[in-house]
Amino acid sequence: MQTKIVSENDFDVSGFKFLVEKFSELKKIPSLPDICGWLAEAEITNEEIAPFRVFSEENYTRNLIFRNDFAEILVLGWIPGQESLIHDHDGSHGVVRIFEGSICETKFNWDENRKLRAVSKTEATSGMMTSVGDSDIHHLKNISAQNSLTIHIYAPPLKRLHIYKEGTGEVEIYPLY
């Protein structure tokens, strides 16, 4: 995955500034409802997200906006058909807001034989949000014919993921940093 790191000085419009101020003031890991509410409240504009319009033919991109000990904010760029691996967030919970395009999220659970199986699929379009708990296993895919941008907030910040293969019990560790 390609990662672009952007500093607070690279934007000064209300949406991301609002979020960065909220997360800068944290003294503990925020709850999932708090994150959902703040991300829903943030009025992120096309102008503000422009520096994060980074795409790659190789894989989706991860563009870091903010990180402290309690949370992180990223913008992911997806070209049509790009998808994540099946993964969890290693104890972090988070919220994804679709800024542009359409994303399909597939959630997984273990069956009675300890094999990983898809249990639900949800299509989310621009303006919609989805959340993942600290033990959820899921997969994201850009299902639109255009590039998609998604805004992700994780608490605490992601350090690694567990990667899974559907129909098996196989698990691998995928370090992010």
SULSUL-V936888 format. One record per residue. N is the residue number from 0. RES is the residue in one letter. SS is DSSP state (H for helix, E for strand, - for the rest). Layout:
BEGIN
((N/RES/SS) (N/RES/SS))
END
This chain:
BEGIN
((0/M/-) (1/Q/E) (2/T/E) (3/K/E) (4/I/E) (5/V/-) (6/S/-) (7/E/H) (8/N/H) (9/D/H) (10/F/-) (11/D/-) (12/V/-) (13/S/H) (14/G/H) (15/F/H) (16/K/H) (17/F/H) (18/L/H) (19/V/H) (20/E/H) (21/K/H) (22/F/H) (23/S/H) (24/E/-) (25/L/-) (26/K/-) (27/K/-) (28/I/-) (29/P/-) (30/S/-) (31/L/H) (32/P/H) (33/D/H) (34/I/H) (35/C/H) (36/G/H) (37/W/H) (38/L/H) (39/A/H) (40/E/H) (41/A/-) (42/E/-) (43/I/-) (44/T/-) (45/N/H) (46/E/H) (47/E/H) (48/I/H) (49/A/H) (50/P/H) (51/F/H) (52/R/-) (53/V/-) (54/F/-) (55/S/-) (56/E/-) (57/E/-) (58/N/-) (59/Y/-) (60/T/E) (61/R/E) (62/N/E) (63/L/E) (64/I/E) (65/F/E) (66/R/E) (67/N/-) (68/D/-) (69/F/-) (70/A/-) (71/E/E) (72/I/E) (73/L/E) (74/V/E) (75/L/E) (76/G/E) (77/W/E) (78/I/-) (79/P/-) (80/G/-) (81/Q/-) (82/E/E) (83/S/-) (84/L/-) (85/I/E) (86/H/E) (87/D/-) (88/H/-) (89/D/-) (90/G/-) (91/S/-) (92/H/E) (93/G/E) (94/V/E) (95/V/E) (96/R/E) (97/I/E) (98/F/E) (99/E/E) (100/G/-) (101/S/E) (102/I/E) (103/C/E) (104/E/E) (105/T/E) (106/K/E) (107/F/E) (108/N/E) (109/W/E) (110/D/-) (111/E/-) (112/N/-) (113/R/-) (114/K/-) (115/L/E) (116/R/E) (117/A/E) (118/V/E) (119/S/E) (120/K/E) (121/T/E) (122/E/E) (123/A/E) (124/T/E) (125/S/-) (126/G/-) (127/M/-) (128/M/E) (129/T/E) (130/S/E) (131/V/E) (132/G/-) (133/D/-) (134/S/-) (135/D/-) (136/I/E) (137/H/E) (138/H/E) (139/L/E) (140/K/E) (141/N/E) (142/I/-) (143/S/-) (144/A/-) (145/Q/-) (146/N/-) (147/S/E) (148/L/E) (149/T/E) (150/I/E) (151/H/E) (152/I/E) (153/Y/E) (154/A/E) (155/P/-) (156/P/-) (157/L/-) (158/K/-) (159/R/E) (160/L/E) (161/H/E) (162/I/E) (163/Y/E) (164/K/-) (165/E/-) (166/G/-) (167/T/-) (168/G/-) (169/E/-) (170/V/E) (171/E/E) (172/I/E) (173/Y/E) (174/P/E) (175/L/-) (176/Y/-))
END
